[in-house]
C-alpha cells in the first residue's frame, strides 16, 4: 500500500533497497503510517537468504522494543494500587544488593530502573545473550554481586540487567510469570499478536535471524550466517518479543492515542503519556546527515524521547539482538509513525527508519496535508491585547489598573510605564492612521500574545501574558520599537 507522494515513495524505497543491495541484511520490512491508515509499506530481500520477501505479517524479533511492553505492565500494576514505583527493588528481588560507588547508601527503585537511572552499567553484548536463563540461575548470578557505575538515581545508563530485574518485579507482584502477565494484561486486551516463542507450523512466517560476515563480499556465499533462536527466560523482559509490522503498528498507535485522549485498552491515556515523557536526560547522539542536533534526548518509561528542532517531540525505541534489528518511532504532533525490521543482528535499522519518517512528514507537509496545529489565544488574552493597544493613543491609569495584575505596577510604576510608552510611540513617528500592512500576531500559548502596531516611521512590538489565576489579568506588558518593522 502506497499512499505517499511518488517522490517520497521513491526515496524511501531507495533507502531500504540500498541496504539490501549493499549486504547489510538479507531482508527488511518498513511501514509508514498515520492514525488512520498505512501510507507506505514494503518488504525487501528475503525472510532468509533466497527466501520469500517479508510482508506485513512476517514475524521479527523486536528486541529492546519489548521494554515498552514491560514498562506498560508495571504502570498497569501501579495504577491498580499493586505497585509503588518508588519501592526499592531489593524488596522484590532480595538477592539484588549492588555495590555502589564510594559506598553511598542508595537502594535502587523500580522507577530508577524504568528510567535507565538505576546506576547499572551498559551491558548490551552480555545482556542480549542471557535471555533464556532461569530464575534460579538469575538469582545465583545476583548473589555473586553486581557493581554500579553511577550512584542510582543520578545519571542515565542503559541497562538490560535493570529491565530483567523489572521482569522479576512483575512476577513477584502478580504471582505468575512475566510472559503470562504481558500476555493477559496487554497483548490479549489489545488484540496484539506478539509472542515470546517462535511459532511453529504453516500459519506464521518468522524471519530467520543472521549475523554478517563482513569480510565476505556482498554477493559471496556465507556472508550471512543463520543465528539460532534463543528461548524465553528471565531476560525476555528486555527483548524477547516476536512481532509483525501489523502488530507493532497497533502497539504504536495505541501508545500514540494517549495524545488524543483515547481511553481504550488496559492503561489510561495519562499513564501512556507518562511513558512518553523525558524522565532522565541522556547524552546526545549523532543525528542523520543534514539534520540539526537534537535539543534534548532522554528516557521515559521503556521509551526514548527526543526534542527535535524541526519536528518537536519524537518518541522511539530501537531493538538490536543477535540476528535482528528493529525500530519504532512516532511523531505525536502529526500522528505519523514508522516501524522497520531487518533480519541481521545489530544492523541499525533505526537510521533508515528515521529517514523514512522524516521523508513522509516532509512529503505530507509539501502536499498541504499537515498544518501546524493552531494555538489560539484565550478570549481574555485577545481583549487584553485590544485594551493594551488603546493605551498607546490614550493612556488611562484607571484602565491600566483594571487591566494589569498587581505585580505590573510594583515591577515598574504606571507613570514610568506611561512615559516609556509615549517615548516608543514618538520613536515610530506616532501611530499610523491607516496601516500599510498587518504582521501576523504570535501566539505560543493561550495566555501569551505578541502583536505589532504600525507607526508612520516604524512599528511597535507589544506583548502580554496573562496570570494563571482567575479573574485573568495581564502580568507581563511590554511595548518596544520593533527593529524588523523599520
N, C-alpha and C positions, 0 to 999 in steps of 0.2 A: 504494500500500500504506500503510495507516494502522494502526499498532499502538501508538498512544499514547492517553492519555485524551482523551475528546471535548473537554473544555475546553482541553487543550493543543493539540489539532489546530486548534481554532477560533482560538486565539491566534496560532499560527504562521502559519496561513493569512492572518489579518488583517494581520500584519506585512508579508508579502510582497505581498499583493494591494494594500495601500495604496500601496506604492512604484510599482506599475504604474499604478494609478489616478491618482497624482499626477505621472506623467510622468518618473519617474527613469530608466526604461529601457523599451524595447519589450517585453522578455521576461526571464524569470528561471526558475531551477530550484533547488530546495533538497531535500536529503535528510538526514534524521537517522537514525543507525544505532547499533547496538552491535556487539559482537564476533561475533554470530551472525546478525543479521537487520537489514534496513532497517525502521525503526519508523515513519517518515513520509517520504513523497516526493510532490512536486507541482510541476508546471510552471504558469507564469503568463504571460499575454501571448502573444507570438509570437517565433519564431526570427528573424523580421524584421517590419517593420511590416505588420500584417494577415496574417501568415503563421501556420502551424500552431503549436500550443503545444509548447514544448520538453518532451522526455521524458528518461528516464534514459540514453538512448544518444545524445542530441544533443551534438555536439562544441562546446566553447567554448575560447577561448584561456585558459589558466590563468595566463599571465603569470608573475609572480615566484614562484608556487608551483613553477615549474621549478627554482628554486635548490636545492630539497631533492634533486632528482634529480642535479644537478651535484655537490652535496656527497657524496651516496652513492657516486657513481662514484669520487671522489677517495679515499674511505675503502676502497673495494674495492681500488684500486691500492696504497694504503698497507698494507693487511693482506696483500697479496700480496708485499710487500717491494719494490715497484717505485717507491715514492714516499715521501719524507720530508716530513712536513707542516711541519717547521721549516726546510726548504730555502728560500733566498731565491728569489723569483720571477724575478729577472733571470737566474738560471741556466737558466731555460726560455724566457724572453722577454727577450733581451738589450737590446732597444730600450726596455724599461721602466726608466728611470733618473729617478725622480721628484725634484723639487726639494723638499727637506724644510724645515720651519720652523726658523729660526735656524741652518741649516746643520748640524743634528745628523746624524751619520753612522749611519743605521739602514737596513738593507736589508729591505724588507717581505717577509714569508714567506708561504708558502701558508696556514699556519694563521691568520695575521693577516687575510688576505683572506677566508678561510672565515667568520671570526667578525665580520666588518664592523669590524675594527680596524686596517686597513691604512693609515690616515691619509688616505685619499681622500675627497673631498667628496661630499655627497649630490647626485645627478645624475639624478633620475627623468625630468624633462621632456626632457632631452637624450638620456639613455641609452636611453629607450624608443623613440627614433626611429633607432637605429643598428643594428637587428637584422641587416639584410641586407648590411652592409659585408663586403668580402672580407678575407682575411688580409693581403694586400699593402696594402690601404687602412688596415687597423688598424695595421700596423707603421709606415706613414708618419705616421699620427696620433700614435703614441707618440714617434717621433723628434722631432716638433715640441715635445714637452715636456709633462709632467704635474706639477702642483703639488699638494702635500699640504696639508691644512688642519690636521692634527694630527700629532704625532710618531707614526709607525707603532708599533702595539702598546700604545698608552696610552689610547685612547678609542674609543667606539662612533661610527661614522659610516656610514650605509647607503650602499653604493656598488655601482652596476651595473657600472661600469668594472672594479671588482675581480673580479666574477664573470665578466666577459668574459675577463679575464686568466686566471682559473682554467680556463675552457674551452680556452685555448691551452696551459695546463699539461697538461691531459688529452691534447691532440693530440700534444704533444711526447713524453709518456711512452708512449702507445700506438702512435704512428706512423701513426695514422689520423685520421679526422675526429671531432669532438666528437659529432656525431649518431650515427655508427656505434658509438662507444663506449657511449653511453647505450642505444642500441638493443640491442646484443649483450650488454652486461654487466648491464642492468637490465630493460628492457622485455620482451625475449623470455624470459629465465628466469622472470620473474614472470607472464608471460601478460597483460601490460597493453597495452591498445590505444591508447596515446597516440602521437601522430605530430607531426612538426615541419613538415609541409606540409599545407595544406588538401586533404583527399581530394576527388577528382573522381569523378563518376558518381552512380548512383542509390542506392548502398548506404549511404552515410553522409549524415546531415543535420548541417550545420555552421551554428550560429547566426551571423548576419551582425552584425559589429560596427557600432556607431553612435556618433556624437558628438551631444550635446544642444545645441540652440539654445534656451537658457533664456529668451530674450526672446520666444519664441513660446509661445502658450498650450498647455496640456496637450493639448487636442483639435484643435490647429491643424495643418494640413498643413505639413510642413517642419520640425517640431520635432526630428525625428530625421533625421540625415544619415548615410548609409552611409559607412563608412571602408574604404578599400582594404586588402587583406591585404598584409602585408609578408612576404617570403620569408625562408628561413633564411640565416644568415650567422654571423659571429663572435659577435654578441651573442645568438644563440639560447640560449646558456648562462645568460642572465639571465632569460629569459621566453618562449621560443619554442614551448613545447609546446601542442598541442591535446589535450584530454581530455574525456571524458564524465563524468557523475556516477558511473556504474558503475565506470569506470576509476579515478577519483580515490578512491572509497571503498576499492577494492582496495589502492591505494597507502597510504592512511592506516592501514588495518587491518594491513598488513604492518609499517609503522613501529611502530604501537602494540603489535604482537605481541612486540616486544622486552621489554615489561614482564611478559609471561607466560612468557618463556623460549623462545618459538617460534624454532627454528633453521632454518626453511625459507628458501629464497632465497639470493641470492649474497652477502649481508652478514650477519655474525653478530649475534646479539641484543645482545651487548656493544657492538659498534660502532654499532648503531642507537640504543641508549640513550645513547651518547656524543653522537650528533647532537642528542639531546633534553635536553642539559644546558645550563645557563646559563653560557656561557663568557665572555661580555662583557656587563656591565651596561649598559643603555640608559636614556636619560632617560624618566621616566614620561610616559604619555599619558593623555588623558581617558578615563574609563570610561563605561559606559552609565548613564543616569539611574537612580538608586536603587541602584547597585552600588558597594560600598565601594572606595576606591582600592586599586590593586594593592600588594602587599607588595614585589614586585620584578618587573622586566621586563628581558629581555636577549636576546641572540642566541646560539644554539648553532651547529651546522653546518648552514646552509641553512634554519634554523627559528627562530622566536621561541619563547621560553619565559617564562612568567609564573607568579608565585605569587599566587594569589587568596585573600583572607581567608576566603571561604566554601567554595570548591571545592578549594583546594590547587593543584597543578601543572596548568597548561593548556599545550598545545603548539599552535602555529598558524603559518600564513603567509598573507598576502594577496597578491593579484595585481591590479595596475592597469596597463592597457595601452591604447593607442589602440583604442577600440571595445569594450573588455571590462573586467569586474571579476570577480574570483574570490576565494574564501576557503575554507580548510580548517582545521579546529580539532578537537582531541580532548582528552579528559579521561582520562588513564591510570588513575586510581583506579577509575572505573566502567566504562571501555571505551566510553563514549558518544562519538560524534563527529558532525560536520556538514560537508557540502560545499555550497557555494552559488555560483551564477553569475548574472551579468546581462550583457546584450549592449549595454552603453553604457560608454564609456570612463570609468574612474576613478569609477564610481558608488558605490564604498564599500559593497559588499555584505557586508563584514565585520561591520558593525553589526547588520543583521537576522540574519545567521548566528549571531552570538554570542547574540542574544536567543533564537533558536530552540533552541540547545543548552542554555541555562540553563532555558528553559521545559520542555524534555524531561526534563532531570535532575530538576527540581523536581517534575514530574508523576510520575516514577518513584519518587521518594522518598516522595511523598504516598501513593502506592499500595502502599508497602511493598516495592517491587521492589529498591531499592538500600539496603543497610545498610552502614554504615561497616565496613571490614574490621577485624576484631578483632586488636589487638596483644596477644599473650599473654605474660605473664612467663615466663622460664625456670623450670623446676622448682627450681633452686637459689635463684632470687630469692624464690620462694614460701616455701621452707624458711627462708631468712634472715629473711623478714618474721615468720614464726611464732616463730622463736627470739628476734628482737628484741622482739616483744610480750611474751614471757615475762620479759624483763629488767625490764619495768615493775613487776611484782609481786615479783620476787626477783632482784636484781642479783647476778651471779656473775662475778668477774673472769676466772675460767678459761673460762667460756662466752663472755664478751665477747672475750677474747683469741683464741679459736678462730674466732669469727665475723668479726672485723674484720681488714682488711689493716693492714700496719704503719703506714700513714700516719695512721690514726684516732687512735691514742694519741699520736703525735707532734704532730698538729694540736691535740689537746686531751687532756690526761691522763685516764685512765679514772676516777680518783677524782673529778675535776671533772665528768665526764660523769654519773657516778652521782648526784652532788649535784643536777645540773640536771634529771635525770630524776625524782628524788624530789620536787623543787620543782614540776615540771609536774604530776605525779600529785596532789600536795596541792592545787594550784590548781583542779583539777576535782573535788575532793571525794573522791578515791580512785577506783579502778576499779570500775565498776558490776558487781555480781554477775550481774544479768540485763540484757542490752541491750534498750533500748526500741525500737531500730530500727537498721538497718545502712546506713551510707553506702557507696556503690559505690567500690571501690578505683580508682585512676587509674594506668593503665599506658600510657606513650607510647613505650616501648622495652622490649624483653625484659629488659634489665638494670636497669630502673628501676621502682620501685613506690612509690606513695603510698597510705596507708590510714589508717583512723580507728579509735580505740578510745574507747568511751564511758566517761565518769565519771558520778558522781551529780549533778554540778553543771556539766557541760560535756563536751567531748570533746577528745581529743588527736589531733594530726596527726603521723603517723610517716612517715619516708621512708628508703629505702635505695637505693643504686646500687652495682652490683657492679663488680669490677675487670674489665679486658678480658683478663686472662691467667688460665690455669688453675694450680692449683685456684681457683675463683671465691671471692672474699672480698668483704665489704662495705667499700667505700671512702668512702661517704657515709652517715652515720647522723644523723638529726635527730629530735627529739621536741619539739613545741611545742604550746601551747594553741591550739586552733582557734577563732577568733572566730565562724565560721559555725555552730559546734556549740553555742554558748552559748544 
